[in-house]
Amino acid sequence: MLNLDFPIHGVRISAQANIAMLDAAELALALVEHEDDVETALKRYEQAMFLRSAVAAAASNSGLELCFAADSPKGMVEFLTQHRA
């Protein structure tokens, strides 16, 4: 069974689903607002998305560092042990 409260790279799975839906809605809105200019629509969407995703990207990088640390997999095991359901 999937634990929706378990963080993956610092972001809970339920939050990841919400972020995906927000991304889709913002992209759709940008495309509707700039229906004659897809490039402008994408730039508008990407500006908001990049700002929002910076925190998640930093958390993901932390997880990646755990995977490739000199003492790996010790750090990942400790992380997963701390986040048991």
PADRENGU-173034 format. One line per 4 residues: their letters; for each residue x, y, z of N, C-alpha, C, O. Coordinates in steps of 0.2 Angstrom, whole numbers. Layout:
<recs>
A> X,Y,Z,X,Y,Z,X,Y,Z,X,Y,Z  ... $
</recs>
This chain:
<recs>
MLNL> 4,-6,0,0,0,0,4,6,0,9,6,4  3,11,-4,6,17,-4,5,22,1,-1,23,3  10,24,5,9,29,10,10,36,8,15,38,6  4,39,7,4,46,4,8,51,9,9,57,6 $
DFPI> 9,50,15,13,54,19,20,53,19,24,57,22  23,48,15,30,46,15,33,51,10,31,52,4  38,55,13,42,60,8,46,56,3,50,52,5  46,58,-3,51,56,-8,55,62,-10,52,67,-13 $
HGVR> 61,62,-9,65,68,-10,63,74,-6,63,80,-9  60,73,0,58,79,4,51,81,2,49,86,5  47,79,-3,41,81,-4,36,75,-4,37,70,-7  31,76,0,26,70,1,22,69,-5,21,73,-10 $
ISAQ> 21,62,-6,18,60,-12,11,63,-14,10,65,-19  7,65,-8,1,68,-9,2,75,-12,-2,78,-16  8,78,-9,9,85,-12,12,85,-19,10,89,-23  15,79,-21,18,79,-28,12,79,-33,12,81,-38 $
ANIA> 6,75,-31,0,75,-35,-3,82,-36,-5,83,-41  -3,85,-30,-6,92,-30,-2,97,-35,-5,101,-38  5,96,-34,9,100,-38,8,98,-46,8,103,-50  7,92,-47,6,90,-54,0,93,-57,-1,96,-63 $
MLDA> -6,93,-53,-12,96,-55,-11,104,-56,-14,107,-60  -8,107,-51,-7,114,-52,-3,116,-58,-4,121,-61  3,112,-59,6,113,-65,2,113,-72,2,117,-76  -2,108,-72,-7,107,-78,-12,112,-78,-13,115,-84 $
AELA> -14,115,-73,-19,120,-73,-16,127,-75,-19,130,-79  -10,128,-72,-6,134,-74,-4,134,-81,-5,139,-85  -2,128,-84,0,128,-91,-6,129,-95,-6,133,-100  -12,126,-94,-18,127,-97,-20,134,-97,-22,137,-103 $
LALV> -20,137,-92,-22,144,-91,-17,149,-95,-20,153,-99  -11,148,-95,-6,151,-99,-7,151,-107,-7,155,-110  -9,144,-109,-10,143,-116,-17,147,-118,-17,149,-124  -22,147,-113,-28,150,-115,-27,158,-116,-29,161,-120 $
EHED> -23,161,-111,-22,168,-111,-18,170,-117,-18,176,-119  -13,166,-119,-9,167,-125,-10,162,-130,-5,160,-133  -16,161,-132,-18,156,-137,-14,157,-144,-13,152,-148  -12,163,-146,-9,165,-152,-1,165,-152,2,166,-157 $
DVET> 1,164,-145,8,164,-144,11,159,-139,11,160,-133  12,153,-142,14,147,-137,20,149,-133,21,147,-128  25,152,-137,31,153,-133,30,158,-127,33,157,-122  26,163,-128,25,167,-122,21,164,-117,22,164,-111 $
ALKR> 16,159,-119,13,155,-114,17,151,-110,17,150,-104  22,148,-113,27,143,-110,31,147,-105,33,145,-100  34,153,-108,38,157,-103,34,159,-97,37,159,-91  28,161,-98,24,163,-92,23,157,-87,24,158,-81 $
YEQA> 21,151,-90,21,145,-86,27,144,-82,27,142,-76  33,144,-86,39,141,-83,42,146,-78,45,144,-73  40,153,-78,43,157,-73,39,155,-66,43,155,-61  33,154,-66,30,152,-60,32,145,-58,33,144,-52 $
MFLR> 33,140,-62,34,134,-61,42,133,-58,43,130,-53  46,137,-61,53,137,-59,54,140,-52,58,137,-47  50,145,-50,50,148,-43,48,143,-38,51,142,-33  42,139,-40,39,135,-35,43,128,-35,43,125,-29 $
SAVA> 47,126,-40,50,120,-39,57,120,-36,60,115,-35  60,126,-35,66,127,-33,67,124,-26,73,120,-25  63,124,-21,63,121,-15,63,113,-16,67,110,-13  59,110,-20,58,103,-21,65,101,-25,67,95,-23 $
AAAS> 68,105,-29,74,103,-32,80,102,-27,84,98,-28  80,107,-23,85,107,-17,84,101,-13,89,97,-11  78,99,-11,77,93,-7,79,87,-11,82,82,-8  77,87,-18,79,81,-22,87,80,-22,89,74,-22 $
NSGL> 90,86,-23,97,85,-23,100,82,-17,105,79,-17  97,84,-11,99,81,-5,99,74,-5,103,70,-2  93,71,-7,92,64,-8,97,61,-12,99,55,-11  99,64,-18,104,61,-22,110,61,-19,114,56,-20 $
ELCF> 112,66,-15,118,66,-12,119,60,-7,124,57,-6  113,59,-3,113,53,1,115,46,-3,118,42,0  112,46,-9,113,40,-13,120,39,-15,123,33,-16  124,44,-16,131,44,-19,136,46,-14,142,47,-16 $
AADS> 134,46,-8,139,48,-2,144,43,-2,143,37,-3  150,45,1,155,40,2,153,34,7,156,29,6  149,36,12,147,30,16,140,27,14,136,24,18  138,28,8,132,26,5,132,18,6,137,15,5 $
PKGM> 126,15,8,119,18,9,118,20,16,112,21,17  122,21,20,121,22,27,116,28,28,111,28,32  118,34,25,114,40,25,107,39,23,102,41,26  106,35,17,99,33,15,95,29,20,89,30,21 $
VEFL> 99,24,23,95,20,28,93,24,34,88,23,36  97,28,36,95,33,42,89,37,40,85,38,44  89,40,34,84,44,32,77,40,31,72,42,34  78,34,29,72,30,28,69,27,35,63,27,36 $
TQHR> 74,26,39,72,24,46,68,29,50,64,28,54  71,36,49,67,41,52,60,43,49,56,46,53  59,40,43,52,42,40,48,35,40,44,35,35  49,31,44,44,25,44,37,27,45,36,32,49 $
A> 33,23,42,25,24,43,23,22,50,17,23,52 $
</recs>
